[in-house]
Amino acid sequence: MLFLLGETLQQVYGPFRLLSSHFVVASVALVLSSLATWLLLPRIIDILPRDRGREYAVEKEAALGKPTGAGLAFGIVFAVVGLLTAPLELPYLGVVSCVTLAMVAGFLDDRSAGGWHEYRKGLVDLGISLAAALLVCNTEPAQLWLPFTTAVVSVPPVICIAGGTVLIWGAINATNCTDGVDGLSGMLAIQALLSLGGLLYFVLGHDQISAYLRLPHYVDGAKWAMLSFAMVGCLTGYLWYNAHPSQLLMGDAGSRAVGLLLGVLVINSGNPFLIFIVSGVLLVNGGTGLIKVALLRFLRIAIFAKLRFPLHDHMRTNLGWSSSQVVVRFALVQIMFTLISLVILIKVR
């Protein structure tokens, strides 16, 4: 496959591997997935289910009846491009399969008449998250690097799998809850995936740079970056049609697939705290709402009583922000937070 081309370039242009080798394949993956998604979406728009509108959501009338489940298109594109660019080994094939499975489950939810019950969706997400965590954690102790120290911590497989499952499940649901404003979920996901892909390829996946920064070197970092860039391309093609005012929505088919891949890449970065750095706004926007509901429903503890969640609804209702302002301002906050936090995380150690 195309990954073998990268291996050949790696051998031929070894001294220049930072700008050649797998970088060529990663670039091909990004461009190919972007064009394929851009071309495919208009051709399947007529077969997509229609949005039912979220109860209590702001401006739900604007989304009501709009084509949703567009994640079906870029989920398929991601699977094909992923198989072409990533190595044909179990962890990568398994993760591509899990992303596809999350997409299929989300699409079935999108097209069901009344939508799946939240507990059913939660259990399905949990099962897929567990499968993905088993694939990336394996049976060997995980070597984690943490903030403010150069020490590498060895974590037993059981703890890695359990923690990885929770992390992936949280990423899936936070991404899903953020998908309520045109362009917001896709834009924040692209920023997170680009940050993770760049870190995995240029830093953790490069022996000299990782050694200079006193970070662990992951020989498979560039391989995982391939999947990251492939999904960035898919989301880029999708955002062409989802920019405000949108022509279609990614639905659960897209948000669940993207969230799963995001969680998997954070685990493979070796630092679980990166989930807060690369997607902090996404987590605050969608994840805190999950915490608020869970505490109120199961423990009868009321918090954030004056805040409306997802947070983007609070901004539009209480502060009068437009949808475009929400997207631009949330994206700007995430960019600045990621840049500053990454510098602190890598250098203050």
N, C-alpha and C positions, 0 to 999 in steps of 0.2 A: 504494500500500500504506500501512500504518500509518506508515511512515517519512515519507511525504508529509505526513501530519498533523503530525508533528513539525516539518517544514519550515515549514508554515503558522503554527504556534504560535510558531516562532522569529521570524517576521517581525512577527506581531501583538504578541507580548509580549517584544520585544527587550530592554528594560531589565531584565526579570526572567528572563532565559533560564537562569539557574542553577537555578531551581526550576520552570521550565515547559518549554516546547518539547519537546526529545527526552526529557527526564526523564519526562514523562507516558508516552511510548511505551515507554521502558525499564521503567517500573513495570508497564505492561500486559504486556510480554513476560515479566517475572518471574512475575506472578500467573497468566497464561494457561498458561505452560509447566508451572508447578507443579500447577495443577488438572488439566490434561490428562494429565500423567504419573500423578498420583494415581488418576485415573479409569481410565486405560488398563491399568495393570499388573495389577490383579486379573482383567481380562478376557482376558489372554493368558498367564496363569501356567500353564495346562494345556498349552500348546504349547511351553513353554520346555524346553530340554534339561536334563538333570540333572548336577549337579556330580560329577566323577570323584574329587575329592580330590587335593590336591597332595602329592607324595611328600615325606616328611620334615617336612611341615608340622605345627605344633602343633595339637591338637584337630581334626585333619582329619576325624575321624569325625562331628563335628557338622555339617560342610558336605556330607559325602558323601550324594549322592542329593537334595540340595536344588535347587530350580529355579534355574538360572543363565542368564546371557545377558539379564538384564533391561535391559541397555543398548540392546537392540533397541527397547524402548518409548520410552525418553527420547531415543534417537538420532533416531527418527522425529519425535517431538514437537519436538525442537530444530530439525530441518530445516524443518519447517512454520512454526514460530514465527519462525525466523531469516529465512525468505523473506518473511514478513509484515512484519517490523520493520526489517530491514536494507535499505539501498539496493540496487536491482537493478543492481549494477555488478559487473564481473568479479572483482575481488579478494574481495568478500564472498560472491558466489555460489560462487566457486571454493573458498573455505575451508569453506563449508557443505557443499559436495560432498565435500571431503577428509575432513571429520569423519564424514559419512555413510559414505564408503568405508571408513574405519577401523572404524566400527561394524559394517559388513557383514563385513569380513574377520575381526574378532574374533568375531562370532556364528558364522561358519562354523567357526572353531576351536573354539568352545564346543560345537557340536553334532557335531563329528567324533568318531568312535569312540575313537581313541587320542590325539586332540589333535595339532595340527601340530608338526612338529619345530621346535626353537628357532631353528635357522638359517633355516628357511623363514619363520617369524614375523618374525625380525629383518630379512630382506630385504624382506618386504612392508612393514613399518613404515618402512624406509629409503626405499623408493620413494614412499610416500605423504608422508613428511616432505619429500622433495626437491620434490615437486609443490607442497606448501603453501609451502615456502620460496620457490620461484620466483614464486608468486602474490603474496606479501607484499613480497618484496624488489624485484621488477620489474627493470628494466635501468638504473635510476638509482642513483648513489651514495647510500648510506644515511647519514643524519645522526644520530650517536649522542651521547648525553650520558652522562658517566661520573662515578663517585664522586669527591668531593673536588676538583672543578674545575668552573668555569663554561664552559669551552671545549667546543665541539661538534666532534666528530671526524667527518670524512668517510671512509666506508669504501667501497671499490670493490664493485660488484655481485657479482663472483665470490666475494670473501671473505664478503660478507653472505649469499649463498646457501649457501655451504659451511658457515659457522658456524651459520646458521639451521637447516640440515638436521640437524646434530649436536645442536643444542639441542632441537629438536622430537622427534627420535628418543629422546634421553635422557629428556625429559618423559613420553613415551608409556610407556617401559619402567619408569621409576621409579614412575609411577602404577599400572601393572599389578602390580608387585611389592608395593605397599602394600595391595593389595586382598586381605587375608587375615584381617582382623578385622572383625566386624560394625560398620558405621558409620564405620570409620576412613578409608578412602580417600575416601568421599563427603564426610565432614566436613572433611578437610584440603583437598580440592579446592574446596569451597564457600568456605573462607576465602581461598584463593589467588585464586579468580575474583572474589570481592567486592573484594579489595584492588586487583586489576588494573582491574576495572571502575570503581571509585571514582577511581583515579588517572587513568585515561584520560578519564573524563567530567568530573570536578570540577577536575582540576589541569591535565593536559597538553592537554585538549580545550577549556579555557577561556582565552581570550586574556589577560584581566586577571590572573587568578590565576597563570598560568604566567609572565607578565612580572614580577609581584611577587616570585615565588620564583626568578626568573632561570633558568627552565627553558624548553626549546624548546616552542613551541606547535604542536600537531598538529591541523589542522582536521578531520581524520577521527577524532579520538579518541572522540567521542561515538558515532560509527557502530560502532566496534569494541566499545564498551562495551555496545551493544545485544546483541551475541552473547554477551558475558560474562554479562549478567543473565539471558538466556534459558536458558543452561546451569545457572546457579544455581537457577532455578526447577525445571528438570528434576531436579536432584539433590535438591532439597528434597522433591519428590513421591516420589522413590525412597527417601529415607531414612526416610520414614514406615513403609515395609515392611522396611527393612534394619536398623533399630535392634535392638540385642540384646534377646532372641534373634531373629534375622532370619527372615523368611518366604521371602526370595529373595536372590539375589546378582547384582551387575551383570555379572560375568564379563568376559572380554576385550572383549566387545561394548561395554561401558561404559567400562572403564578406558582402553582405547586411544583412544576418541573424546575423552574428557575430557582425557587427556594431550596429544593433538594440539592441541586448542584452547588449552590452557594455554601451550604453547610458542609458538603463533602470536601470542597476545596479548602475551607478553613481548617478542617481536620488534617488534611494533607500538608498544610503549611506548618504544622507542628506547634502552633500557638493558638489555643482556643479563644484567647482574648481578642484575636484579630476580628472576630465577628462583630465586636463593638466598634472597632476602628473603621473597618471598610463599609459597614452598613449600620452605623449607629442611628442615623436618622430614620432609616427603615424600621429598625427595632423599636425605637421610641414611638414612632407613628403608629405601628400596628401591634407590636408586642405588648406595650403597656396596657392596651385595651384588653388583651387576653388576661393579663394579670388582674386587672380591675374586676372583670366579670367572674373569674375563677374564685377570687377571694370573697366576693359578695355571694356567689352561688353556693359555695361549699363550706365557707367558714363564717359567713354572715359578717364579714369585715368590709366596711365601706371606705374606700379611698378615692382620691381624685374626684370628689363629688361635683366640683364645679367645672371639670374638664370634660369635654365631649370627645369620644374616641370612635374611630380613628382620629388622630390629632388633626389631620387635614380638614375634617369636618368642623372641628372647633375653630380653626383659622378662618374658614369661609363663613361660618355662622356668627361667631362672636366678634371676630376682628374685621370682618368684611373683605377678606382677601378674595380675589378672583382665582379661578382655577389655574390660570397661567402664572399668577403671582406665587401660588403655592408651589408649583413645579420648579420655577426658577429659584425661589428663595430656599426651598428645601435642598435643591441640588447644590447651591452655593455653600450652604452651611455644611453639607456633607463633604464637599471638596476641601474646604478649609480645615475641617476637623480631621479628615484623613491625612492630609499633608503634615499638619502639625503633630498629630499623634504618632504617625509612622516615624518621624524624625526622633521624637522622644523615645519611642519604643526601641529603636535600633541603636541610637547613640548613647542614651543614658542607661548604661548597663555596667 
